[in-house]
Every structure is written in structure tokens, then in C-alpha cells.
Amino acid sequence: MIEIFGSLPLWILLLVGIIIVLIAWKIIKFALKILLILVIAFLILMGLDFLNVFDFIQNIMTNFL
């Protein structure tokens, strides 16, 4: 049996390494989803600003108040 770091078998290190890689992949996948949502929201806000929607709402609010 191959042992690394004293009495720790190699198969335990491989198992721990696989678990760490799977957890890291899930975290990265979640972060990419959040990034995609933020980019889409930012693009929508840029589009609304380009169409002067916020100026229109501001003018309506100042005229009624």
C-alpha cells in the first residue's frame, strides 16, 4: 500500500482531493450564475437609461409633486 505523509494512505488523499474539486466547482458555478444575473441586470439598466426612461419618470414625479 502506498502511503504519503506518514501513515495516510494515498486513496484517502485522492478522495479528499476529489471532494474539494467538486465543492470548488459548485462554488464557481454559483458565482458564474450570479455574475450572469448581474450582467443582465446591468444591461437592462443601461438600455432603460439609453431610452431615457429614468428622465421621463423623474419629470413625471416633479410635475405631480
Biopython code that builds the backbone (N, CA, C, O; Angstrom):
import numpy as np
from Bio.PDB.StructureBuilder import StructureBuilder

atoms = [
    (1, "MET", "N", (0.842, -1.182, 0.000)),
    (1, "MET", "CA", (0.000, 0.000, 0.000)),
    (1, "MET", "C", (0.887, 1.244, 0.000)),
    (1, "MET", "O", (1.855, 1.327, 0.756)),
    (2, "ILE", "N", (0.546, 2.211, -0.856)),
    (2, "ILE", "CA", (1.311, 3.449, -0.943)),
    (2, "ILE", "C", (0.817, 4.407, 0.135)),
    (2, "ILE", "O", (-0.385, 4.625, 0.289)),
    (3, "GLU", "N", (1.759, 4.971, 0.873)),
    (3, "GLU", "CA", (1.405, 5.911, 1.930)),
    (3, "GLU", "C", (2.177, 7.200, 1.749)),
    (3, "GLU", "O", (3.363, 7.197, 1.416)),
    (4, "ILE", "N", (1.489, 8.293, 1.973)),
    (4, "ILE", "CA", (2.097, 9.622, 1.854)),
    (4, "ILE", "C", (1.848, 10.346, 3.174)),
    (4, "ILE", "O", (0.832, 10.110, 3.826)),
    (5, "PHE", "N", (2.744, 11.205, 3.562)),
    (5, "PHE", "CA", (2.660, 11.958, 4.818)),
    (5, "PHE", "C", (2.544, 11.019, 6.019)),
    (5, "PHE", "O", (1.644, 11.176, 6.844)),
    (6, "GLY", "N", (3.421, 10.077, 6.115)),
    (6, "GLY", "CA", (3.429, 9.173, 7.261)),
    (6, "GLY", "C", (2.488, 8.009, 7.065)),
    (6, "GLY", "O", (2.712, 7.162, 6.200)),
    (7, "SER", "N", (1.441, 7.960, 7.859)),
    (7, "SER", "CA", (0.539, 6.806, 7.815)),
    (7, "SER", "C", (-0.755, 7.085, 7.051)),
    (7, "SER", "O", (-1.724, 6.343, 7.210)),
    (8, "LEU", "N", (-0.796, 8.130, 6.231)),
    (8, "LEU", "CA", (-2.007, 8.490, 5.484)),
    (8, "LEU", "C", (-1.989, 7.792, 4.132)),
    (8, "LEU", "O", (-1.105, 8.057, 3.317)),
    (9, "PRO", "N", (-2.953, 6.900, 3.878)),
    (9, "PRO", "CA", (-2.975, 6.198, 2.590)),
    (9, "PRO", "C", (-3.282, 7.139, 1.421)),
    (9, "PRO", "O", (-3.928, 8.174, 1.585)),
    (10, "LEU", "N", (-2.806, 6.753, 0.259)),
    (10, "LEU", "CA", (-2.982, 7.578, -0.937)),
    (10, "LEU", "C", (-4.446, 7.685, -1.339)),
    (10, "LEU", "O", (-4.864, 8.732, -1.835)),
    (11, "TRP", "N", (-5.242, 6.627, -1.140)),
    (11, "TRP", "CA", (-6.636, 6.678, -1.580)),
    (11, "TRP", "C", (-7.451, 7.686, -0.777)),
    (11, "TRP", "O", (-8.420, 8.248, -1.289)),
    (12, "ILE", "N", (-7.060, 7.922, 0.496)),
    (12, "ILE", "CA", (-7.760, 8.946, 1.282)),
    (12, "ILE", "C", (-7.446, 10.335, 0.721)),
    (12, "ILE", "O", (-8.336, 11.179, 0.612)),
    (13, "LEU", "N", (-6.192, 10.568, 0.370)),
    (13, "LEU", "CA", (-5.829, 11.861, -0.221)),
    (13, "LEU", "C", (-6.552, 12.088, -1.545)),
    (13, "LEU", "O", (-6.999, 13.202, -1.819)),
    (14, "LEU", "N", (-6.672, 11.054, -2.365)),
    (14, "LEU", "CA", (-7.385, 11.184, -3.636)),
    (14, "LEU", "C", (-8.863, 11.468, -3.408)),
    (14, "LEU", "O", (-9.456, 12.292, -4.106)),
    (15, "LEU", "N", (-9.457, 10.790, -2.436)),
    (15, "LEU", "CA", (-10.865, 11.001, -2.132)),
    (15, "LEU", "C", (-11.112, 12.423, -1.634)),
    (15, "LEU", "O", (-12.067, 13.072, -2.060)),
    (16, "VAL", "N", (-10.265, 12.904, -0.746)),
    (16, "VAL", "CA", (-10.387, 14.283, -0.240)),
    (16, "VAL", "C", (-10.173, 15.277, -1.375)),
    (16, "VAL", "O", (-10.881, 16.281, -1.458)),
    (17, "GLY", "N", (-9.212, 15.011, -2.243)),
    (17, "GLY", "CA", (-8.961, 15.897, -3.379)),
    (17, "GLY", "C", (-10.149, 15.973, -4.318)),
    (17, "GLY", "O", (-10.488, 17.055, -4.796)),
    (18, "ILE", "N", (-10.791, 14.841, -4.593)),
    (18, "ILE", "CA", (-11.966, 14.831, -5.466)),
    (18, "ILE", "C", (-13.111, 15.612, -4.833)),
    (18, "ILE", "O", (-13.804, 16.364, -5.518)),
    (19, "ILE", "N", (-13.312, 15.438, -3.528)),
    (19, "ILE", "CA", (-14.381, 16.172, -2.835)),
    (19, "ILE", "C", (-14.118, 17.670, -2.873)),
    (19, "ILE", "O", (-15.045, 18.451, -3.088)),
    (20, "ILE", "N", (-12.875, 18.083, -2.670)),
    (20, "ILE", "CA", (-12.531, 19.511, -2.711)),
    (20, "ILE", "C", (-12.767, 20.078, -4.110)),
    (20, "ILE", "O", (-13.282, 21.187, -4.250)),
    (21, "VAL", "N", (-12.397, 19.329, -5.136)),
    (21, "VAL", "CA", (-12.602, 19.788, -6.510)),
    (21, "VAL", "C", (-14.094, 19.924, -6.815)),
    (21, "VAL", "O", (-14.503, 20.887, -7.463)),
    (22, "LEU", "N", (-14.911, 18.974, -6.357)),
    (22, "LEU", "CA", (-16.359, 19.053, -6.596)),
    (22, "LEU", "C", (-16.985, 20.253, -5.893)),
    (22, "LEU", "O", (-17.825, 20.943, -6.470)),
    (23, "ILE", "N", (-16.582, 20.502, -4.658)),
    (23, "ILE", "CA", (-17.112, 21.649, -3.918)),
    (23, "ILE", "C", (-16.670, 22.952, -4.585)),
    (23, "ILE", "O", (-17.467, 23.881, -4.716)),
    (24, "ALA", "N", (-15.416, 23.026, -5.003)),
    (24, "ALA", "CA", (-14.923, 24.230, -5.674)),
    (24, "ALA", "C", (-15.678, 24.462, -6.979)),
    (24, "ALA", "O", (-15.999, 25.603, -7.310)),
    (25, "TRP", "N", (-15.966, 23.390, -7.730)),
    (25, "TRP", "CA", (-16.704, 23.539, -8.984)),
    (25, "TRP", "C", (-18.113, 24.057, -8.726)),
    (25, "TRP", "O", (-18.602, 24.891, -9.488)),
    (26, "LYS", "N", (-18.775, 23.590, -7.678)),
    (26, "LYS", "CA", (-20.116, 24.073, -7.360)),
    (26, "LYS", "C", (-20.085, 25.553, -6.979)),
    (26, "LYS", "O", (-20.980, 26.308, -7.357)),
    (27, "ILE", "N", (-19.071, 25.968, -6.239)),
    (27, "ILE", "CA", (-18.949, 27.375, -5.855)),
    (27, "ILE", "C", (-18.688, 28.239, -7.084)),
    (27, "ILE", "O", (-19.274, 29.313, -7.217)),
    (28, "ILE", "N", (-17.828, 27.790, -7.972)),
    (28, "ILE", "CA", (-17.532, 28.544, -9.193)),
    (28, "ILE", "C", (-18.774, 28.635, -10.074)),
    (28, "ILE", "O", (-19.050, 29.687, -10.650)),
    (29, "LYS", "N", (-19.522, 27.542, -10.182)),
    (29, "LYS", "CA", (-20.733, 27.538, -10.989)),
    (29, "LYS", "C", (-21.762, 28.528, -10.424)),
    (29, "LYS", "O", (-22.416, 29.243, -11.182)),
    (30, "PHE", "N", (-21.901, 28.566, -9.099)),
    (30, "PHE", "CA", (-22.810, 29.509, -8.455)),
    (30, "PHE", "C", (-22.365, 30.948, -8.701)),
    (30, "PHE", "O", (-23.191, 31.816, -8.984)),
    (31, "ALA", "N", (-21.065, 31.199, -8.595)),
    (31, "ALA", "CA", (-20.548, 32.546, -8.813)),
    (31, "ALA", "C", (-20.770, 32.989, -10.260)),
    (31, "ALA", "O", (-21.067, 34.158, -10.509)),
    (32, "LEU", "N", (-20.630, 32.080, -11.204)),
    (32, "LEU", "CA", (-20.872, 32.425, -12.601)),
    (32, "LEU", "C", (-22.344, 32.738, -12.851)),
    (32, "LEU", "O", (-22.660, 33.628, -13.640)),
    (33, "LYS", "N", (-23.244, 32.019, -12.189)),
    (33, "LYS", "CA", (-24.671, 32.326, -12.325)),
    (33, "LYS", "C", (-24.982, 33.712, -11.778)),
    (33, "LYS", "O", (-25.716, 34.476, -12.405)),
    (34, "ILE", "N", (-24.430, 34.041, -10.617)),
    (34, "ILE", "CA", (-24.647, 35.365, -10.027)),
    (34, "ILE", "C", (-24.069, 36.442, -10.939)),
    (34, "ILE", "O", (-24.694, 37.485, -11.134)),
    (35, "LEU", "N", (-22.892, 36.208, -11.498)),
    (35, "LEU", "CA", (-22.283, 37.167, -12.413)),
    (35, "LEU", "C", (-23.155, 37.374, -13.640)),
    (35, "LEU", "O", (-23.333, 38.509, -14.084)),
    (36, "LEU", "N", (-23.701, 36.303, -14.196)),
    (36, "LEU", "CA", (-24.570, 36.411, -15.361)),
    (36, "LEU", "C", (-25.820, 37.213, -15.037)),
    (36, "LEU", "O", (-26.240, 38.045, -15.842)),
    (37, "ILE", "N", (-26.419, 36.982, -13.882)),
    (37, "ILE", "CA", (-27.601, 37.735, -13.472)),
    (37, "ILE", "C", (-27.271, 39.215, -13.320)),
    (37, "ILE", "O", (-28.044, 40.069, -13.755)),
    (38, "LEU", "N", (-26.131, 39.528, -12.705)),
    (38, "LEU", "CA", (-25.742, 40.927, -12.528)),
    (38, "LEU", "C", (-25.465, 41.612, -13.870)),
    (38, "LEU", "O", (-25.832, 42.772, -14.056)),
    (39, "VAL", "N", (-24.829, 40.913, -14.794)),
    (39, "VAL", "CA", (-24.549, 41.490, -16.112)),
    (39, "VAL", "C", (-25.848, 41.766, -16.866)),
    (39, "VAL", "O", (-25.989, 42.812, -17.500)),
    (40, "ILE", "N", (-26.793, 40.832, -16.799)),
    (40, "ILE", "CA", (-28.074, 41.031, -17.470)),
    (40, "ILE", "C", (-28.823, 42.214, -16.855)),
    (40, "ILE", "O", (-29.386, 43.036, -17.579)),
    (41, "ALA", "N", (-28.832, 42.302, -15.525)),
    (41, "ALA", "CA", (-29.496, 43.423, -14.857)),
    (41, "ALA", "C", (-28.832, 44.746, -15.246)),
    (41, "ALA", "O", (-29.522, 45.737, -15.485)),
    (42, "PHE", "N", (-27.502, 44.767, -15.311)),
    (42, "PHE", "CA", (-26.787, 45.981, -15.690)),
    (42, "PHE", "C", (-27.102, 46.371, -17.133)),
    (42, "PHE", "O", (-27.265, 47.555, -17.429)),
    (43, "LEU", "N", (-27.189, 45.392, -18.029)),
    (43, "LEU", "CA", (-27.530, 45.688, -19.421)),
    (43, "LEU", "C", (-28.955, 46.227, -19.542)),
    (43, "LEU", "O", (-29.212, 47.120, -20.350)),
    (44, "ILE", "N", (-29.878, 45.692, -18.747)),
    (44, "ILE", "CA", (-31.248, 46.209, -18.760)),
    (44, "ILE", "C", (-31.278, 47.653, -18.275)),
    (44, "ILE", "O", (-31.957, 48.494, -18.863)),
    (45, "LEU", "N", (-30.540, 47.940, -17.202)),
    (45, "LEU", "CA", (-30.484, 49.321, -16.708)),
    (45, "LEU", "C", (-29.851, 50.259, -17.729)),
    (45, "LEU", "O", (-30.295, 51.397, -17.885)),
    (46, "MET", "N", (-28.821, 49.794, -18.421)),
    (46, "MET", "CA", (-28.205, 50.628, -19.458)),
    (46, "MET", "C", (-29.190, 50.895, -20.591)),
    (46, "MET", "O", (-29.244, 52.007, -21.115)),
    (47, "GLY", "N", (-29.973, 49.882, -20.975)),
    (47, "GLY", "CA", (-30.964, 50.058, -22.022)),
    (47, "GLY", "C", (-32.048, 51.041, -21.615)),
    (47, "GLY", "O", (-32.457, 51.883, -22.415)),
    (48, "LEU", "N", (-32.512, 50.941, -20.384)),
    (48, "LEU", "CA", (-33.524, 51.881, -19.900)),
    (48, "LEU", "C", (-32.975, 53.296, -19.832)),
    (48, "LEU", "O", (-33.691, 54.253, -20.126)),
    (49, "ASP", "N", (-31.727, 53.437, -19.450)),
    (49, "ASP", "CA", (-31.108, 54.764, -19.413)),
    (49, "ASP", "C", (-30.943, 55.311, -20.831)),
    (49, "ASP", "O", (-31.130, 56.507, -21.058)),
    (50, "PHE", "N", (-30.600, 54.456, -21.776)),
    (50, "PHE", "CA", (-30.457, 54.876, -23.170)),
    (50, "PHE", "C", (-31.792, 55.360, -23.734)),
    (50, "PHE", "O", (-31.825, 56.285, -24.545)),
    (51, "LEU", "N", (-32.875, 54.747, -23.314)),
    (51, "LEU", "CA", (-34.212, 55.144, -23.775)),
    (51, "LEU", "C", (-34.805, 56.287, -22.953)),
    (51, "LEU", "O", (-35.963, 56.653, -23.157)),
    (52, "ASN", "N", (-34.034, 56.853, -22.032)),
    (52, "ASN", "CA", (-34.428, 57.989, -21.188)),
    (52, "ASN", "C", (-35.664, 57.695, -20.347)),
    (52, "ASN", "O", (-36.472, 58.590, -20.099)),
    (53, "VAL", "N", (-35.813, 56.474, -19.916)),
    (53, "VAL", "CA", (-36.954, 56.104, -19.073)),
    (53, "VAL", "C", (-36.854, 56.780, -17.710)),
    (53, "VAL", "O", (-37.862, 57.236, -17.169)),
    (54, "PHE", "N", (-35.652, 56.848, -17.152)),
    (54, "PHE", "CA", (-35.489, 57.429, -15.825)),
    (54, "PHE", "C", (-35.732, 58.936, -15.848)),
    (54, "PHE", "O", (-36.294, 59.479, -14.897)),
    (55, "ASP", "N", (-35.327, 59.610, -16.899)),
    (55, "ASP", "CA", (-35.616, 61.041, -17.023)),
    (55, "ASP", "C", (-37.121, 61.268, -17.137)),
    (55, "ASP", "O", (-37.650, 62.216, -16.557)),
    (56, "PHE", "N", (-37.806, 60.414, -17.873)),
    (56, "PHE", "CA", (-39.254, 60.519, -18.031)),
    (56, "PHE", "C", (-39.946, 60.337, -16.677)),
    (56, "PHE", "O", (-40.856, 61.097, -16.344)),
    (57, "ILE", "N", (-39.529, 59.348, -15.900)),
    (57, "ILE", "CA", (-40.115, 59.114, -14.578)),
    (57, "ILE", "C", (-39.823, 60.283, -13.649)),
    (57, "ILE", "O", (-40.682, 60.691, -12.866)),
    (58, "GLN", "N", (-38.608, 60.823, -13.736)),
    (58, "GLN", "CA", (-38.249, 61.960, -12.893)),
    (58, "GLN", "C", (-39.077, 63.181, -13.253)),
    (58, "GLN", "O", (-39.507, 63.913, -12.361)),
    (59, "ASN", "N", (-39.311, 63.417, -14.541)),
    (59, "ASN", "CA", (-40.139, 64.542, -14.960)),
    (59, "ASN", "C", (-41.581, 64.369, -14.506)),
    (59, "ASN", "O", (-42.213, 65.338, -14.085)),
    (60, "ILE", "N", (-42.104, 63.176, -14.581)),
    (60, "ILE", "CA", (-43.467, 62.924, -14.114)),
    (60, "ILE", "C", (-43.575, 63.177, -12.620)),
    (60, "ILE", "O", (-44.546, 63.775, -12.156)),
    (61, "MET", "N", (-42.587, 62.726, -11.870)),
    (61, "MET", "CA", (-42.631, 62.905, -10.410)),
    (61, "MET", "C", (-42.508, 64.378, -10.024)),
    (61, "MET", "O", (-43.182, 64.821, -9.094)),
    (62, "THR", "N", (-41.661, 65.148, -10.717)),
    (62, "THR", "CA", (-41.516, 66.560, -10.365)),
    (62, "THR", "C", (-42.750, 67.357, -10.787)),
    (62, "THR", "O", (-43.081, 68.345, -10.131)),
    (63, "ASN", "N", (-43.433, 66.966, -11.850)),
    (63, "ASN", "CA", (-44.612, 67.704, -12.282)),
    (63, "ASN", "C", (-45.795, 67.442, -11.363)),
    (63, "ASN", "O", (-46.588, 68.355, -11.130)),
    (64, "PHE", "N", (-45.944, 66.253, -10.841)),
    (64, "PHE", "CA", (-47.075, 65.940, -9.978)),
    (64, "PHE", "C", (-46.861, 66.345, -8.538)),
    (64, "PHE", "O", (-47.825, 66.535, -7.797)),
    (65, "LEU", "N", (-45.601, 66.481, -8.126)),
    (65, "LEU", "CA", (-45.338, 66.847, -6.731)),
    (65, "LEU", "C", (-44.981, 68.286, -6.685)),
    (65, "LEU", "O", (-44.717, 68.822, -5.609)),
]
sb = StructureBuilder()
sb.init_structure("model")
sb.init_model(0)
sb.init_chain("A")
sb.init_seg("    ")
for serial, (resi, resn, name, xyz) in enumerate(atoms, 1):
    if name == "N":
        sb.init_residue(resn, " ", resi, " ")
    sb.init_atom(name, np.array(xyz, "f"), 0.0, 1.0, " ", f" {name:<3s}", serial, name[0])
structure = sb.get_structure()
